[in-house]
Amino acid sequence: MDVVHGSADEVVPLSYGRRYAELLPGGSLTVVDGADHGWSSLAWRRRLFDVLAARLSAES
């Protein structure tokens, strides 16, 4: 499982995302530079969707 986390998230600290990824069996962490908790820019949302689509493609 891949944890996708924005580096500028002020609601959930990046350290939580790192720790969550460490605890998940086979977990990994993808950090999107500058993204906030709500993925408030179109560029960040596109990056999130790209990461998720790549992950889903790899699983099928």
Protein Blocks (a to p, Z undefined) as FASTA:
>chain_A
ZZdddfklckbgfklmmmmmmmpghiacdddehiafkopafklmmmmmmmmmmmmmmmZZ
